[in-house]
Amino acid sequence: MKIIAVIPARYEASRFPAKLMQTLGDKTVITTTYRNVLETGLFEEVFVATDSEIIFNEIVGNGGKAVMTGQHETGSDRIAEAVQNIDCDIVINVQGDEPFLKLEPLQQLIEVFREDHNQEISLASLKIRLHDKEEIENPNNVKVITDNNGFALYFSRSVIPFHRETAYEVSYFKHIGVYAFRKHSLIQFSSLEMKPLEIAEKIECIRYLEYGMKIKMIETNFIGVGIDTPEDLEKARQLI
């Protein structure tokens, strides 16, 4: 089973333009992410997929691998174009603005497919338990609910489940945007039309659910620093 990692990266971002080219220590955010993924030793190949010449030149200029793609609505669509002609079985999507992803969660995602002997799982991803009321109600945190076997039932920016029966304790989970795809499922995803729920929520993995594909969710206690704002960048610099 050939496993590769792809880091989708675009230069523009609505909340923090050019965030991937900001510096962390002596490297940019995108180069830090690339190096950290490469150093896990889990992948036969690691590269950045981007529509930005600035990011492309940054990675290649620092000895890394990158491919140019067209413009896309989602990171998954960008990755699908990038891996179209690459021989691989499993594609791990690591967000370019998550520079501190650890080894263990990536290993957990890979193990999902090693144990999926009937090849029923299209996609695996991560979730982390939420405790703070403000974090639970924050629409920037995508929440996920699963069945008894850990398969995603739905993702939402709203609070799910709704805690009507207050005598019963409810657990809330945030979806962490690190994905592991079967290549053929990823290619299929990119050919499918967006449906109303994905459009309404602006959550790309809902497309898989709307077309009846299985998403396995793995609980993790990993807390990284996703860089969405200048304040997040300062937190990351403190970690460095």
C-alpha positions in Angstrom: 0.0 0.0 0.0 1.6 3.2 -1.2 0.9 6.2 1.1 1.7 9.8 0.2 1.0 13.2 1.8 -0.2 16.3 0.0 -0.4 19.7 1.5 -3.0 21.9 -0.3 -1.9 25.6 -0.1 -3.3 28.8 -1.5 -1.8 32.2 -1.1 -5.1 34.2 -0.5 -7.1 33.6 2.6 -10.1 35.7 3.6 -9.2 36.1 7.3 -5.4 36.3 7.0 -4.1 36.8 3.4 -0.6 35.4 2.8 -0.6 33.6 6.1 1.4 30.6 4.7 4.3 32.9 3.8 4.6 34.4 7.3 7.7 33.4 9.2 7.9 30.9 12.0 11.4 30.9 13.5 13.7 30.9 10.4 11.2 29.4 8.0 7.8 30.2 6.6 4.6 28.6 7.8 4.2 26.4 4.7 7.9 25.3 4.7 7.6 24.5 8.4 4.5 22.3 7.7 6.2 20.6 4.8 9.3 19.8 6.8 7.4 18.5 9.8 5.3 16.2 7.6 8.4 15.0 5.7 10.3 14.3 9.0 7.6 11.9 10.2 9.0 9.3 7.8 5.5 7.9 7.2 5.2 8.7 3.5 6.8 7.6 0.3 6.3 11.1 -1.1 5.3 14.5 0.3 4.5 17.5 -1.8 2.6 20.8 -1.8 -0.3 21.4 -4.2 -0.8 25.1 -4.9 -2.1 27.6 -7.4 0.4 30.2 -6.2 3.7 30.7 -7.9 5.0 32.4 -4.7 4.3 29.2 -2.6 5.5 26.9 -5.4 8.8 28.8 -5.6 9.1 28.9 -1.8 8.9 25.1 -1.5 11.0 24.2 -4.5 13.5 26.9 -3.6 14.0 25.2 -0.2 14.6 21.7 -1.8 11.0 20.5 -1.5 8.4 19.1 -3.9 5.4 21.1 -5.2 2.9 20.9 -8.1 0.9 23.7 -9.6 -2.9 23.2 -9.9 -5.8 25.3 -11.1 -8.1 27.2 -8.7 -10.5 25.1 -6.7 -13.3 25.6 -4.2 -11.9 23.0 -1.7 -8.6 21.5 -0.7 -9.8 18.1 -1.6 -10.6 19.1 -5.2 -7.1 20.6 -5.4 -5.5 17.4 -4.1 -7.6 15.3 -6.5 -6.1 17.2 -9.5 -2.6 17.0 -8.0 -2.6 13.2 -7.6 -4.6 12.3 -10.7 -1.5 10.8 -12.4 0.4 9.7 -9.3 0.6 6.0 -8.4 -0.6 5.7 -4.9 -3.3 4.0 -2.7 -3.8 6.4 0.2 -3.5 10.1 0.2 -3.1 12.1 3.5 -4.2 15.7 3.3 -2.3 17.9 5.8 -3.5 21.5 6.0 -0.8 24.0 5.2 -1.7 26.2 8.2 -1.3 23.3 10.7 2.5 23.3 11.1 2.7 21.3 14.4 0.8 18.1 13.5 2.2 15.1 15.5 3.2 11.7 14.3 0.6 9.7 16.3 -2.6 11.1 14.7 -1.1 10.4 11.2 -0.3 6.8 12.2 -3.8 6.4 13.5 -5.3 7.5 10.2 -3.0 5.1 8.2 -3.9 2.2 10.5 -7.6 2.7 9.6 -6.9 1.6 6.1 -4.6 -1.2 7.0 -7.5 -2.7 9.1 -10.1 -2.1 6.4 -9.8 -5.4 4.6 -13.1 -5.0 2.7 -12.1 -1.5 1.6 -15.4 0.0 2.8 -13.9 3.3 4.1 -13.6 6.1 1.7 -12.1 8.6 4.1 -10.7 8.8 7.6 -10.4 12.0 9.7 -9.8 13.2 13.2 -12.0 14.6 16.0 -11.2 16.1 19.4 -13.5 16.4 22.4 -14.7 19.9 23.2 -15.5 21.1 26.7 -15.7 24.9 26.6 -19.2 26.3 25.9 -17.8 29.1 23.8 -15.8 26.6 21.7 -18.8 24.4 21.2 -20.9 27.3 20.0 -18.2 28.8 17.8 -19.3 28.4 14.1 -15.7 28.3 13.0 -15.4 25.0 14.9 -16.9 22.3 12.7 -18.7 19.7 15.0 -19.2 16.1 14.1 -21.5 13.3 15.3 -20.8 9.6 14.7 -22.6 6.3 14.9 -21.6 3.5 17.4 -18.8 2.4 15.1 -17.2 5.8 14.7 -18.6 6.6 11.3 -19.6 10.2 10.7 -23.3 10.9 10.6 -23.1 14.6 10.0 -20.8 17.7 10.3 -22.1 21.1 11.2 -21.1 24.6 12.2 -24.1 24.6 14.5 -24.1 22.9 17.9 -24.8 19.2 17.3 -26.3 17.3 19.0 -28.7 19.8 20.5 -28.8 19.3 24.2 -32.5 19.2 24.9 -32.5 16.5 27.6 -30.3 18.3 30.1 -30.4 15.4 32.6 -28.3 13.4 30.1 -24.6 14.2 29.6 -23.7 15.0 26.0 -20.2 14.9 24.4 -19.2 17.3 21.7 -16.4 16.8 19.1 -14.6 19.2 16.9 -13.6 18.0 13.4 -9.9 18.5 12.8 -9.3 19.0 9.1 -6.7 16.3 8.5 -7.9 13.7 6.0 -6.8 10.3 4.7 -8.4 9.3 1.4 -8.5 6.3 -0.8 -7.2 7.7 -4.0 -10.1 6.4 -6.1 -12.6 7.9 -3.6 -10.8 11.2 -3.8 -10.9 11.3 -7.6 -14.6 10.3 -7.4 -15.3 13.1 -4.9 -13.8 15.7 -7.3 -16.2 14.6 -10.1 -19.3 14.9 -8.0 -21.6 18.0 -8.0 -21.9 20.0 -4.8 -25.2 19.3 -3.0 -27.3 21.7 -0.9 -25.9 20.6 2.6 -22.3 21.1 1.6 -23.1 24.5 0.0 -25.1 25.7 3.0 -22.5 24.6 5.6 -19.4 25.2 3.5 -18.0 21.9 4.8 -16.5 19.8 2.0 -16.6 16.4 3.7 -20.4 16.6 3.8 -20.2 15.9 0.0 -19.0 12.3 0.8 -22.0 11.8 3.2 -24.5 13.2 0.7 -23.3 10.6 -1.8 -23.4 7.7 0.7 -19.6 7.3 1.3 -18.2 6.2 4.7 -16.1 8.5 6.8 -14.3 6.9 9.8 -13.6 9.4 12.6 -10.7 8.8 15.0 -10.6 10.6 18.3 -7.4 12.3 19.2 -6.2 14.4 22.1 -3.8 16.3 19.8 -4.1 20.1 20.1 -2.2 22.0 17.4 -2.2 25.6 16.4 -4.2 26.2 13.2 -3.1 29.6 11.8 -6.2 31.4 10.7 -5.5 34.8 12.2 -2.5 37.0 13.2 -3.2 36.1 16.8 -2.8 32.4 15.9 0.5 33.2 14.3 1.8 34.8 17.5 0.7 31.6 19.5 2.7 29.5 16.9 5.7 31.7 17.3 5.6 31.3 21.0 5.6 27.5 20.5 8.6 27.7 18.2 
